[in-house]
Amino acid sequence: MLRVSDAARSSDRNVRVIEFRSDNAAGAAPEILAAIQAANVGTAIAYGDDDVTAQLQQTVRTVFEHDTARVFPVTSGTAANALALTALCPPWGAVLCHETAHILNSEAGATSMLGGGAQMIGLAGDDFLIAPEALRRALDSIRWGDPHHSQPSVLSFTQPSDMGTTYTVAQLVELSAIADERGLKVHLDGARIANAVVRLGCSPAEMTWKAGVDAVSLGATKNGGLSAEAIVMFDAGAADELVYRTKRSGHVTSKMRFQSAQLIAYLTDDLWLRLAGNANARMTELATGLAELGGVELVNRPDVNMLFVRVSDRKVAELKQAGLLFYELRPGLVRLVTSWSTTTEDVERALAAFAR
């Protein structure tokens, strides 16, 4: 169970807190708020038939370099994942993912519920990434055509992983090709996709459809958005299904123009990459500083803006007293997450607290 540090209610009321709990805890970027305000003029037809949402379709096609991609704004990352997967996977199908994947461990079976019982299967792999040999073993072990067994239908990546590591484009291409050999569709859970794009220095197209991906859960809220996530669908048939699946699940919002306005601003002039770039850079500073200090065990390779560290219970208490806000996954193991709004000063203060 996660235990949230409570430095904000410390006995020392003068301690200024440093937010490392989650990038979800950060506020909305000024550009996003400005876009919402700009959309709040006059009236517009409801349920996504507005001009702003039409503009979003073209923005997504430009950013992802795909002339027929379709975008579906939704209100949460869980909805984006579950709806994208159920449009790709029949009720008797199975979704293969890494055993640490968010869709398997942190979404309360949303895909199985919305998918009419679709099974989720976790696969092994070092660095919290699916290993090609694990994928092949899983596919070879299936009794294909046997109605007693769920039939693998979708391979899902979490990019970056929930432990802060990233697949290279070459790894995505290799795994997608293995999936394609068995007729599986490919989904990418991109709650932090901007952080991964910045880390790898590739284009959104190279990380997605050019690598064999059929659907992307496009995250924005963790990276400066206010209330906007989206599904970007490259598979035409699944996109046609989403027209109905999003409505049936309650995710065709009445005033969709405000979600669409956020996403347009997010994707315009590389704002999403600049925001993610700050989060990544501050994490690099933090991880480098902790490694140099010693006495702190880094559990993962922080490719993006997430770091897991092992520290003593005494140090956990000291960090809380110093004003650090973080998740304690279990005694002695904490997660630190930087965001678009984290500053170098925040990192320096955190490192000073670790050093004391």
GIQUI-V122318 format. One line per field, one symbol per residue. phi: phi as a letter, one per 20 degrees, with the letter a starting at -180 (. if undefined). psi: psi as a letter, one per 30 degrees, with the letter a starting at -180 (. if undefined). burial: 1 if it has 16 or more other ideal C-beta (glycine too) atoms within 10 Angstrom, else 0. Layout:
phi: ???
psi: ???
burial: ???
//
This chain:
phi: .fcefcffdffefefefdecfafffffefgfffffffffecmcbfemneeffffffgffffffelcfdfcdcfcebfffgfffffffdcfgeecdebffdfgfedcclmfffffemogedcederflmcfegffffffffefefneffcfegcbddddcfffdndcffffffffffffffgdmeecccedgcffffffgemdegffedffeneebceeecffcofdbccbddddefffffffgeffffenddffefgffffffffgeelmgfffffffgffffgfffffffffmnceeeceffcdccdcdcfgffgffffffofdbedfagnccddcecfdfdffgffffffffff
psi: kkkkkhffglfjffkkljjgelffflakkeeeeeeeeefhkalkklhggleeeeeeeeeeeeeghjfgkkkjklfleeeeeeeeefffklfglkkkllfgkefefgghgeeeefgggkkkkkllklggkkkeeeeeeeeffkikfjffkkjkfkkkkjjllfgglkkleeeeeeeeeeeeeggklkkjjheheeeeeeefglleeefcefggkfkkjjkeefhflehkllkjkfjeeeeeefeeeeefgggjleiffeeeeeeeeefkhgeeeeeeeeeeeeeeeeeeeeefelfkjkeljiebgkkkkklleeeeeeeeefgkklkjelkfjlkkklaffkleeeeeeeeeeef.
burial: 00001010000000001111111001011011001100100001000101011001001110110100111111001111111111111000111111011111001001110110011101111001111001100110010000000111111111111111111010110111011001011111111111111111010111111111111111111111111111111110011001001100101110011111111111100011111111111111111011000001000101111111101000110011111111110000011111111100011011101100
//
